[in-house]
Amino acid sequence: MQYSYYQFSPISYNPAFTGAFYGNLRINGMFRDQLRTIAPYYNDVDPRESLSGTEYRTTSLSLDGNIPFGFKDGDWVSAGINLVKDKSGASGYRHDFNGFSVAYHMTLGKKQNTVLTFGGKYGSYTKGIGKPSEGQYYSLFLLSNPGASDNDIDNIPVDPQGVSTNDFMLGVLLSAPLGDNSDLRVGIASDHLFAPRLRSKTPTDTTITNPPNQVITKLERRINVVAQYYVDLNDNITFNPSIVYQKMGAASNILIQSLFSYHMPNNDDLALNFGLGFRMADNAVLPFYMGADFNDWRIGMSYGINMSGLSASGREGGFELGIARVFSWNKKAKVKPIFVCPRL
């Protein structure tokens, strides 16, 4: 699972992003739709196997908040939840995550404007194959046994809940000012920390040679590195380049972003965001970005153009829509009256 506009799902990349914002509570939502041009397909023999163009979708939702508590003044604690649903292909291959995250933000320096954050995330990872029209999952028997004689997905043992495991993700994030008008954020995280093995949730069926609750495979450790830089070019324009590097097993990619924010003159509550990116892996993708910040809301859209590979889709790729909202409130001070003896 990956995004071009990853800023709308930060906890998915590093749990240290939990609470790394100005405010009390934040909601992030992201929707990704990919490869619609090659997905539409109708099967006259079995309409259930027809493709509607909605087979490649990813949706994520996160909620995180800040708690004014720390071991020293200026520090604070954050907590959040993260939900991700991913669907790929005609077989209904699913990869889902449900979990929670916590982070501790430690201020450094005399001005306390440098923050070192340690974050952790724990949750359940589920994988499976299922026909969306039937609402079923199937075991990963076919994928884990490429030499099996039964290659018909309709005869793969049914596993209604897929295979799953629980695991941790740990991360660290450093946020520091560079001069009077620029800031730097650098973070690294490790997902699937203990490379857990996926198991079925259903009881063993002894009539199946390879029962669905057998250990199927393991989730290889995933490394995410994020670097973000913010600099005010003038009173109205902020430049925000960033780099994201991901590696999981033998697979890796790198995303480079060049984003700008134009703050509307005489209106501090509105900024227009736009930019260009480049993702390098087995194929190259060129994402375009646009969006806006207004009051406590942020919306963003990106569209990735395939530059090489996967030529069946023409030059079209993934469309993403993100939305975020930050809630802020201030507690009213409780003033304790002091009574002074008039004789003193």
N, C-alpha and C positions, 0 to 999 in steps of 0.2 A: 504494500500500500504506500502510495506516495502522491504528493501534490505539487503542482507548479506554484500555487499561491499558498505555500505552507504556513504563512503567517496567520491564517484563519483556523489552523489546527496545531498550535505550537506544542501542546502537551503530547501529541503523538510523536514528536521528534525528540523531546527532552523534557522530563518531568520537572527540571529546574525552572522551566518557563511558567510553572504554576505560581500564580500571584505576582509575576514579573510585569506589573503594570501600575499606573497611577489610578487608584480608586479602591472601592471596597469589594465589588462583585463584578464578574465578567462572564458573559455567555458568548461562545463561538460556535458557529454552524458552518459546515462546508458540504457542498454537493458537487460531485464530479460525474460527468457523462462522457464516455469515450467511444470512439470508433463507430459512430452511428451509420457512416456511409457504407461499411462492409457488413453490418449486422443484419439489416432487413432481409428476410429469406422465408419463403413459404414452402413447406414440405407437403405435397399432395398425398403421399403415402401415410404419413402420421402427422397430422396438424399440430400435435403436442410438441413436436420437435421444430416447429417453425420459429423463426427469430423475429422479434418485433422491433429490434433496434434499441432495446433497453437492457441488453445482456451485460453491458460493461458499465457498472455504476458503483460509486463509492460515496457513502454518506458518513459524516462524523459530527458529533456534538460534544461539547465540553462546557463545564461550569466550574469556575474556580473563584475563590475569595480569599481575602486577607484578614488575619487576626492580629490585633495590636498586642502581641506578646513576644518577648525575647529575653535572652539571658543578659542583655545590656540595652541601654537606651539606643533607639534607632533601629534595632533588629525587629523582624516580624516573622510570623509563621503563616503559611498558606496551605490550603487543602482544596482538592477538586475531584471531579469525576470525568471520565472520558469514555465515550461510546463510539465504536466504528463498525460499519457494516459494508462489506465489499463483495461484489458479485461479478464473476467473469465467465463469459462464454455460454454456449448453448446448453452445456451440461449443468449449469447452475452452480459452478464452483464457488464456494463461499469461504471467506476469511473474515471472522468477526472478532472484536475485542470489547470487553466490558471490564472496567476497573476504576481504581481511585488513585490519586497521587497526593503527596505531601511535599512541602519544601520549607527550608529554613534559610532566610535571607540575612546575611551578616554584613553589617556596614563596616567599612574600613577607612582609615585615614582621619585626620583631624576634622576635616569638613564632612566626613561620613557620606561622601558622594560616590564612593566606590562600593559596590555590593558584590559579595561572593555568595552564591546560592548553591545549596546542596539539595537535590530532589530525588525522590523515589516513587515508583509506581508499581502497583501490584494488581493483577487481574487475570481474567480467564481468556484464553485464545481458543477459538473453535474453527475447525476446518471441515469441509464436507462437500459432497456433490449431491445435487438434488434438482428435480425439475420444478421450476417455479410454479407451473400450473397445478402441480399436485401437492405442493407444500412439503416435499420430502427431501431428506438428505440420504445419501448413499455412502457406504464405507469407502475408504480410499484403497480398497482391495485392488482395483484395476491399476491405479497409479503406482502402488508399491510392488506389484507383481507383473511387470511388463511381459513376462514370458508365459503368463497364465493362458490356458486354453480357452477360457470363457472371456471373450472380449466384448460381449454384448452388455451395455450398461443396464438394460432392463433386467438382467439376471444377476447383477451384482447384489450381494446381501444388503438388505435395507437396514440403515442405521439412522433412525429418525432424528437423532440429536447431533450427528456428526462425531468427530473425534476432538478432544479438547485437552487442555492442560492449563495449569496456573503457573505464573512465573513473574519475575521481577524485572524492572528497568531502573537503572540508576544513572544520574546525570549531575553535572556541575556546570555552572554558568557564571562568568565574570562580566560585570557591567562597570565601565569606568569612563570618566570624561577625558577627552583629549583636547586640552585647550579650553577656550571660552565658548566655542560654538560647535563642538563635535563630541560624539560619544561612540564607544566601541562595546560590542557584546560578542563574547566568544564562549561557546559551550560544546561539550562533548558528552555523549550518552551511550550506554550499552543496553540494548534490549535483548530479551531472551537470555538473560544473564547466565543461567545455568544450563543453557541448551536443553530444555526439557523435552521429554518424549510425549507424543500425542497418544492418548488412549480413548477407546470408545466408552460412551456412557451407558451403553446397553449391555444386558447380560450375555454371557457366552452362548453361542449356538453350536453345540458339539457336532452337528451334522455338516458344518462348513469346514472345509480343509483349513482355510485361513480365517478363523473367526474374527468378527469385527472388533472385538475388544482386545485383540492382540496388539502389542506395541507396534505402531505403524511406522513412524518416522520421528525424527527430532527436529525441533526448531533451531536452526543454526543461529549463533550469536550475531546480532546486528549492531553495527557501529554507526552513529550519526554525529557529524561535526557541523556546527553552524557558526558562521561569523557574520555579524552585521555591523555596518558603520553608518553613522548619521552625521551629516555636516550641513550647516546653514550656508548656502552660497551667497545669499543676501537676505533682506528682511522678508521676502516672500517665497523663496525657493529652498527646499531641503533636498539634498541628494542622499539616497539610501542604497548603496551597493551591498550585496550580500552573496555569500557562497555557502552551499550545502553539499556536503560529501556524505554518501551512504555506502556501506559495504555490508553484505550478508552472504556468507559463504564465498563462492567464486564470483558472485555478481556484485557490481559496484556502479555507481554513476555520480555525476557532479552537476549541480545546478548553479548557474551564475545569474544573478539578477542585477539590473541597473534601473532603479526606481526613483521617481521624483515626486515631490509633493509641492503643489502651488497653493500657498495660503492667500485667500482672497483679500485684497486690500480693504481695510476698514471693516473687516468681518473676521474676527478671531475664531469663530465657531465653524468655519467652512474651509475645507482644503480639498483640492482635486489631485488625485493620484494617478500616475501613468508610468509606463516603462516597458522595458524589453528584457528578455532573458534568453538563456541558452543552456539546454541540458544535454550532456554528453554521456552516452552509454553505447550499447551495440548499434543503436540508431540515434540520430540527432533530432532534437525537438526545439523549435523556436517559439516560446510563449510570449504573447502580448498581454499587458496588464492595463487595467483602468479601474477607477473606483473613486470614492469620496469619503471624507470624514466630515460629519456635521454633528455638532453638539457632542453627545456621548455615543453616537452611532458610527460604525464603519461598514461600508459595503465594498465589495471588490469582485471583479470578473477577470478571468484569464482564458486565453484560447491558445492551444499549442498547435503549431504547424509541423507536420512530419517533414524533415529535410532529407532523410535517407531511411532505407529500410521500410518494411510494411507498405510497399507501393500500391497494394490493392485499395488502400483508403485514399488514394490521390495524395493530396498534401494536407488533408484534414486530420485532426487529432482530438485531444481532449478539451472539453469545455468545463470550466469551474465557476461556481458562484458561491461567494462567502459573505457572511454577515456577522457582525459582532456588536455587542452593546456593553458598556461599562456603567455600572451604577455607583454613585458616590453619595455619601451622606456624612454629616458631621454630628457628633454627639454634643448635646448641650452640656456646658460645664455645670457641675453641681457645686454651688458656693456654700460653704459652711460658715454661718455667721459667727463672728468672734465677739464675745461680750467682755468689755473692759470695765473693771471696777472703777467707778467715778472717783474713789478716794486715792487712786494711784496717780 
